[in-house]
Amino acid sequence: MHTMQREEKPLLKKAAADLRYFLNRGYPRDAALQLIGNRYNLDHDSRHLLRRGVCADAVADERRNKQVTVAGLHGARLVIDGHNCIITVESAVKGKIICLADDGFVRDIAGLSGGYRATKETAQALDLIMDFLQTAGLAEVRFFLDSPIRGSGTLAGRIRALMATRGIKGDAEAVKVPERLMADWEGIVASSDGAVIDQAKQVFDLAGHVITRYLGITVPTMKER
């Protein structure tokens, strides 16, 4: 697991506290991030960690209230933010930086988005996700992948094949705007994307659960770093 240098940790903790202070008072996120990043002379990863891990208390509380437990998945319909969940688990498998954000969701700082390409760790990440889905007692599982990302159709095919082999009812497809479909989903959404969480009624941190329970990783919170 990648760790921050010892001398960086106190600075990051102070920076996170400062950012939280500004966000709680309604300051624009980007401006506050730039100010604090420059104040503490933070590197790119540290700044991205703050962006992904720190949010206003009111936002954190609202998102936490939407979280569903594993028990709450039984008999439910789950839609999975495919690239979001897979990339987060892959990051943990690779030993990259991950954090438990203020809102209770586990996030990576990979920042791959459109540049994502399947790697050898993709198979392990998918197997771990399928291991969980196979035991969750879900009525239906749907994966939505971002079709503009290269290889999305092929990845959807891999997921469908794995689901069929594991006896998991559902489908996987590459679509242009997954966020729009997930916003209209009548069921539970699996994602750690803040915008997706804010639109959903109920959310499950699939990647976070797989990372902590199946990989056995203890993910530090932003206040513990």
C-alpha positions as CSV (number, residue, x, y, z in Angstrom):
1,M,0.0,0.0,0.0
2,H,1.4,3.4,-1.0
3,T,1.8,5.6,2.1
4,M,2.6,9.3,2.4
5,Q,6.0,10.2,3.7
6,R,6.0,10.7,7.5
7,E,6.7,14.5,7.3
8,E,3.8,14.9,4.8
9,K,1.1,13.5,7.0
10,P,0.7,16.4,9.5
11,L,0.6,18.9,6.6
12,L,-2.1,16.9,4.8
13,K,-4.1,16.6,8.0
14,K,-3.9,20.4,8.5
15,A,-4.8,21.0,4.9
16,A,-7.8,18.7,5.1
17,A,-9.0,20.5,8.2
18,D,-8.6,23.9,6.5
19,L,-10.5,22.7,3.4
20,R,-13.3,21.4,5.5
21,Y,-13.5,24.7,7.3
22,F,-13.8,26.6,4.1
23,L,-16.4,24.2,2.5
24,N,-18.5,24.3,5.7
25,R,-18.7,28.1,5.1
26,G,-19.7,27.9,1.5
27,Y,-16.4,28.7,-0.2
28,P,-16.0,27.4,-3.8
29,R,-14.2,24.1,-3.7
30,D,-11.8,24.7,-6.6
31,A,-10.7,28.1,-5.2
32,A,-10.3,26.7,-1.7
33,L,-8.3,23.7,-3.0
34,Q,-5.9,25.9,-4.9
35,L,-5.4,28.3,-1.9
36,I,-4.8,25.5,0.5
37,G,-2.7,23.4,-1.9
38,N,-0.4,26.4,-2.4
39,R,-0.4,27.3,1.3
40,Y,1.0,23.9,2.2
41,N,3.0,23.4,-1.1
42,L,1.2,20.1,-1.7
43,D,2.0,17.8,-4.6
44,H,-0.5,16.6,-7.2
45,D,-1.5,13.4,-5.3
46,S,-2.1,15.2,-2.1
47,R,-4.2,17.8,-3.8
48,H,-6.2,15.1,-5.5
49,L,-6.6,13.3,-2.2
50,L,-8.1,16.4,-0.7
51,R,-10.5,16.8,-3.7
52,R,-11.7,13.2,-3.4
53,G,-11.7,12.9,0.4
54,V,-12.9,16.1,1.9
55,C,-16.4,17.6,1.8
56,A,-18.7,19.8,3.8
57,D,-20.3,18.3,6.9
58,A,-23.8,18.8,5.5
59,V,-22.9,17.0,2.3
60,A,-21.2,14.2,4.2
61,D,-24.2,13.7,6.4
62,E,-26.7,13.7,3.5
63,R,-24.6,11.1,1.6
64,R,-24.1,8.9,4.7
65,N,-27.9,8.8,5.2
66,K,-28.3,7.3,1.7
67,Q,-25.9,4.4,2.4
68,V,-27.4,0.9,2.4
69,T,-25.9,-2.0,4.3
70,V,-25.1,-5.4,2.9
71,A,-28.3,-6.7,4.5
72,G,-30.3,-4.0,2.7
73,L,-29.2,-5.5,-0.7
74,H,-31.2,-8.7,-0.2
75,G,-33.9,-8.9,-2.9
76,A,-33.0,-5.5,-4.3
77,R,-32.2,-4.3,-7.8
78,L,-28.6,-3.0,-8.0
79,V,-27.1,-0.8,-10.7
80,I,-23.3,-0.6,-10.7
81,D,-21.3,2.4,-11.9
82,G,-19.0,0.1,-13.7
83,H,-15.8,2.0,-14.3
84,N,-16.0,3.8,-11.0
85,C,-16.2,0.6,-9.0
86,I,-13.8,-1.5,-11.0
87,I,-11.1,1.2,-11.1
88,T,-11.4,1.8,-7.3
89,V,-10.9,-1.9,-6.6
90,E,-8.1,-2.1,-9.1
91,S,-6.3,0.8,-7.4
92,A,-6.5,-1.1,-4.1
93,V,-5.2,-4.3,-5.8
94,K,-2.3,-2.3,-7.2
95,G,-1.4,-0.8,-3.9
96,K,-2.3,2.7,-5.0
97,I,-3.5,5.5,-2.7
98,I,-7.1,5.1,-1.5
99,C,-9.0,6.8,1.3
100,L,-12.2,6.7,3.3
101,A,-13.7,10.1,2.5
102,D,-15.6,12.3,4.9
103,D,-18.9,11.1,3.4
104,G,-18.1,7.4,4.3
105,F,-17.2,6.2,0.7
106,V,-13.9,4.7,-0.3
107,R,-12.2,6.5,-3.2
108,D,-9.0,6.2,-5.2
109,I,-7.1,9.0,-6.7
110,A,-6.3,7.3,-10.0
111,G,-7.9,10.0,-12.1
112,L,-8.0,7.7,-15.1
113,S,-11.4,8.5,-16.5
114,G,-11.2,8.5,-20.3
115,G,-7.7,7.1,-20.3
116,Y,-8.7,3.8,-18.6
117,R,-7.5,0.6,-20.1
118,A,-8.1,-2.9,-18.7
119,T,-5.0,-4.4,-17.1
120,K,-4.0,-7.8,-15.6
121,E,-5.5,-6.5,-12.3
122,T,-8.9,-6.0,-14.0
123,A,-9.5,-9.8,-13.9
124,Q,-8.8,-9.9,-10.1
125,A,-11.0,-6.9,-9.5
126,L,-13.9,-8.4,-11.4
127,D,-13.5,-11.7,-9.7
128,L,-13.6,-10.0,-6.3
129,I,-16.7,-8.1,-7.3
130,M,-18.4,-11.2,-8.6
131,D,-17.5,-13.1,-5.4
132,F,-19.5,-10.6,-3.5
133,L,-22.4,-10.2,-5.9
134,Q,-22.8,-14.0,-5.9
135,T,-23.6,-14.0,-2.2
136,A,-25.5,-10.7,-1.8
137,G,-29.0,-12.2,-2.6
138,L,-29.8,-9.5,-5.2
139,A,-32.8,-9.8,-7.5
140,E,-31.0,-8.1,-10.4
141,V,-27.6,-6.6,-11.1
142,R,-26.9,-4.1,-14.0
143,F,-23.5,-2.8,-14.9
144,F,-23.4,0.5,-16.8
145,L,-20.0,1.3,-18.4
146,D,-19.0,4.6,-20.1
147,S,-19.1,3.8,-23.8
148,P,-16.8,6.7,-24.8
149,I,-14.0,5.0,-22.9
150,R,-12.1,2.7,-25.1
151,G,-12.8,-1.1,-24.7
152,S,-16.1,-0.5,-22.8
153,G,-18.0,-2.9,-25.1
154,T,-15.4,-5.6,-24.6
155,L,-15.4,-5.1,-20.9
156,A,-19.2,-5.3,-20.7
157,G,-19.0,-8.7,-22.6
158,R,-16.5,-10.0,-20.0
159,I,-18.8,-9.0,-17.2
160,R,-21.8,-10.6,-18.8
161,A,-19.8,-13.8,-19.3
162,L,-18.7,-13.8,-15.6
163,M,-22.3,-13.1,-14.4
164,A,-23.6,-16.0,-16.5
165,T,-20.9,-18.3,-15.1
166,R,-21.6,-17.3,-11.5
167,G,-25.4,-17.4,-11.9
168,I,-25.9,-13.7,-11.3
169,K,-29.1,-12.4,-12.8
170,G,-28.7,-9.2,-14.8
171,D,-26.8,-7.5,-17.6
172,A,-23.8,-5.3,-18.4
173,E,-23.8,-2.7,-21.1
174,A,-21.8,0.3,-22.4
175,V,-23.9,3.4,-22.6
176,K,-23.2,7.0,-23.5
177,V,-24.2,8.7,-20.3
178,P,-24.4,6.2,-17.4
179,E,-25.1,9.0,-14.9
180,R,-28.4,9.8,-16.5
181,L,-29.6,6.2,-16.4
182,M,-28.4,5.7,-12.8
183,A,-30.3,8.9,-11.7
184,D,-33.5,7.3,-13.0
185,W,-32.8,3.8,-11.5
186,E,-35.6,2.4,-9.3
187,G,-33.4,0.6,-6.9
188,I,-29.9,0.9,-5.3
189,V,-26.9,2.5,-7.0
190,A,-23.4,1.2,-6.4
191,S,-20.9,4.1,-6.8
192,S,-18.5,6.4,-5.0
193,D,-18.9,9.2,-7.5
194,G,-20.2,12.3,-5.5
195,A,-22.4,13.5,-8.3
196,V,-24.0,10.1,-8.8
197,I,-24.5,9.7,-5.0
198,D,-26.2,13.1,-4.8
199,Q,-28.7,12.1,-7.5
200,A,-29.5,8.6,-6.0
201,K,-32.0,7.7,-3.3
202,Q,-30.0,4.7,-2.0
203,V,-26.4,4.0,-2.5
204,F,-24.1,1.0,-1.7
205,D,-20.3,1.4,-1.5
206,L,-19.5,-1.7,-3.5
207,A,-15.9,-1.0,-4.1
208,G,-15.3,0.0,-0.4
209,H,-17.0,-3.2,0.8
210,V,-14.9,-5.4,-1.5
211,I,-11.7,-3.6,-0.6
212,T,-12.2,-3.8,3.2
213,R,-13.8,-7.3,3.4
214,Y,-12.4,-9.2,0.5
215,L,-8.9,-7.7,0.3
216,G,-8.7,-7.1,4.1
217,I,-7.4,-3.5,3.7
218,T,-8.0,-1.0,6.5
219,V,-8.6,2.2,4.6
220,P,-7.6,5.4,6.5
221,T,-10.0,8.3,6.8
222,M,-9.0,11.8,5.9
223,K,-8.8,12.7,9.6
224,E,-6.5,9.7,10.3
225,R,-3.9,10.5,7.7
